[in-house]
Amino acid sequence: QQGLKTSQGMEWSYRRVMGTRQRFHIPTACPIVPHSDQPRGDGLMSVQAVAQCLHTTHNTIVLWAHKGILHNEHKAGINPIWLRLTPEDIARLNLTEIPAGSLSIRLACRQLQICKAQFWEQVRLGQYTVCRVREGQHWEFRVNLT
């Protein structure tokens, strides 16, 4: 990003940095593959660690990452998804009372005159933030459109 070159005048890439780290035994605080449930140096967490924090499953967290419910980073290929989980995220995904003025996703889609896929794309783009509310024996996502 800073435009620095290797000693051979080449652009730095992830592979070149990784190779240099390995050659000189330089540890990283931000590994690509999770080695524990602790956050990385940049604060990102593994899917499994986030699932444990939110008392749900690995597959649910992956789905939420794809829908944009949680901030995530994923390098191309078979690399794992990393997520940022803030105290605000934990609070908004564990509500016990329906927030005033919030709508179910179905009603929000109807009001916006869009399909669910379009709604989740807008969530991914940051136009809306959803919360999860305990409704009896199940959980429901809600959104404020204002």
N, C-alpha and C positions, 0 to 999 in steps of 0.2 A: 504494500500500500504506500510505503514511503519512497518507492522507486529504487531501493537499494539493489545491488547486483551481487551475485556470488563472486568468488575470486576468479572464476573463469568468465565473468561478464554476463552470466545468464540471469534470467528473472528467477526470483525465489518462488517456489511452489510449495504446496503442502508436503509433497513427497521429498523435496530437497531439504526442507526443514526437519522432517521426520528422520531422514537419513543422517543429517548432521547431528541431531540429538542422540541417535543410536551410536554413531561413531565415537562421540565424545562423552557418552554416558550422562547426558543432560536430561534430567527429569522434566516432565511437563505437568502443570497443574490443570490442564484442560485436555485430557485424553479423548480420543475418538470413541473408544470402547470403555464402558463403565467397568471399574474394578471394585467398586464398593457402593454403598447407598449414600455416601457423603456427597454433598455438592462439589462440583468442579471449582477451580480457581475463579471462574467467571460467574459462579452462582448457579449455573445450569445443573439440573438433576436428571438422573436416569428415569426412564418410564417406570421401572419397578419401584424406585424410591417414591415417586409421585403417587403411584397407585397405593402404596402403603400409607402415605400421609392422608390421602382422601378416602381411604377404606373402600377401594374399588379394585377392579382387575386391570391387568396389563392391557388387555384388548380394549377396554373402555377408554383408557388414557390415550392410546394410539388413535382411536376414533375422535376423541376430543381434540387432539393435536391437529388432525386432518380437517376438522370442522372450524378450527381457529378459536376454540374455547379457551385454550391455554397457549401462551407464547411458546413457540418451539423452534428449534434449529435442526436441520437434517442435511447432512452432506450427501451428495448423489451416490448412488450405488447401494451397497448392502449395509452401510453404516447405520448405527442406531439413532433414534430420535432423542434429542436432549430438550428439556423443558425448564422454563423459569416458573417457579411457584412462589408467589409472594404471600404474605399474611392476608392481603386483600383478596387474593385468589381463593385461598382456603375459606375465608369468610363467605365470599359470594357463591361458592360451590357447596356450602353446607348450611344454607338458610333453613330455618324452621317455620318462618312466616312469610306469606306472599307479600312482596314489596308493593306498596301502594302505586297504582297506575300501571303495573306491569301486565303484560299479556302473555298468553301461551304462544308458542311458536306458530301453531296453526292459525290462531286469531291474528297474530302479527302479519303472517303471510297474506291472509285474506285482506287485512286493512291496507297493506302495501301493494296488493294486487300482484304478487310474485309467487313463484313456487318455492318449495323448501330448499331446493338446490341453489336458487338465486339468493335466498335469505342467508344460507350458510356461507356463500361466497362473500356477501357483504360483511358477515361476521369476521371472516378471514382477512378482509381488507381493513378491518378496524372501524367500520361504520357503526356497528352495534356491539354491545357487550352483554352476554347472557349470564343469568344466574341460575343456580339449581336449588329448587325448593322441595323439601320433604312434604309430600301430599299423602297422608295416611300411610299406606304400606309401600308407596312407590315415590320416585323422584320425578320432578318435572322441570324442564327448562322454561324460563320466563325472560322477557325482554321489555325494557322501557323504550319506546320509540321516540321519546322527546329528548 
